[in-house]
Amino acid sequence: MATPHFSSALSVPAVPAAYPLAKPGYGKRSTPGQQPRTRDDFAALPTRERYVAGFVDHLPDGAAMSIKHLAKQLPLYGQQAISTALKALSVAGHLRRVRCAVGEGDETRWAFRTFWSRTARDNEWWTTYLATENATRTATPAAAPPAPSAPAQPPTASAPPAPPPAAVPQQRTAPEPQREPTSPAPAPSAPQTAPSPSAAYLALAELGRKDIRLALSADDCAALEPQAAEWLARGVDADYLTAALTAGLPAQVDCPPRFVRRRLTDKIPPRLPTRPTTPNASPGTSTSTSTGTPAPRILMECTDCGRPGQPEALPDGLCRPCRAAHSENRQAPSPGPTEIAAVKAHMANLRGLLRTP
């Protein structure tokens, strides 16, 4: 939990009416049982985290929760600062990022959601809550909406059926005169069409448009295509792949192909177990084994790097490497006003020496 830090907090900006919403099924989700909103909410958090938490708390359910969308509405902080603030809010017990399996069978896809709680919760509460959500979704999986049926034709008065059209006899033509045989002209060759790129190749090619730090060349996309295709073979879609590769990027990526290859290896999603329906199971209930264990439909992911896992394996919403890095950053003492003033004076002295002839 966060340590008390009672400082003058910035006024939370109002949520604009045109704030973007996520795709249906994605975005922010509020947890139940929260305390009423007060002016002292998030008082134990530092100024930046309190500022971001106040804005997120006022967002409606279904609002986009990506770092880019939040940074556009919070001009005081950049994307890196917003990412660090969200990680601190996860450690403080206010949010968890999850992946929800939506649909059944071949229509299964992953939806990314951010569960938010104004009241700080501990790890046990989040584990129990996500387990309840998983059990509910397993019992009643979200099905795709039925296709709209064709509108029924209004009844009409009975009328005699129309007679079938008369058959048109084949027209006879005079035989054409015999011509001298000539050598046949060479048939024009069909234009060669390039094969359409695969979905994995297109997803890799779009990375540079999503974030310039992951711009790949055509050769890089072709070399990484087999690894990306393995992700799609495990039941995820191109949006899932793009979000996993672009989540929590460092400030600078020196070698995008090597960075993407490493993420494709380290963050590859698990294979969803087969879910045969037992004879005694009710329709619409799927199981992962013959023992009738429901297949998990919710996976929590690390708030910082997006690595998926079970809630008990991600305490504070962070994986082990990110949690260790966060602990090191918290242990590092922040410079005081005296140290900051001394550094500024030293830099001013160096600039003066450089200007001296």
Sequence and secondary structure as in RCSB ss.txt:
>XXXX:A:sequence
MATPHFSSALSVPAVPAAYPLAKPGYGKRSTPGQQPRTRDDFAALPTRERYVAGFVDHLPDGAAMSIKHLAKQLP
LYGQQAISTALKALSVAGHLRRVRCAVGEGDETRWAFRTFWSRTARDNEWWTTYLATENATRTATPAAAPPAPSA
PAQPPTASAPPAPPPAAVPQQRTAPEPQREPTSPAPAPSAPQTAPSPSAAYLALAELGRKDIRLALSADDCAALE
PQAAEWLARGVDADYLTAALTAGLPAQVDCPPRFVRRRLTDKIPPRLPTRPTTPNASPGTSTSTSTGTPAPRILM
ECTDCGRPGQPEALPDGLCRPCRAAHSENRQAPSPGPTEIAAVKAHMANLRGLLRTP
>XXXX:A:secstr
                TT  B STT EEEE SS     TTTTTTS HHHHHHHHHHHTS TTB   HHHHHHH T
TS HHHHHHHHHHHHHTTSEEEEEEEESSGGG EEEEEEEE SS   HHHHHHHHHHHHHHHHHS          
                                                HHHHHHHTHHHH GGG   HHHHHHHH
HHHHHHHHTT  HHHHHHHHHTT  S  S HHHHHHHHHHHS           TTS TT   SSTT      EEE
E TTT  EE GGGSGGG  HHHHHHHHHHHHS    HHHHHHHHHHHHHHHHHHH  
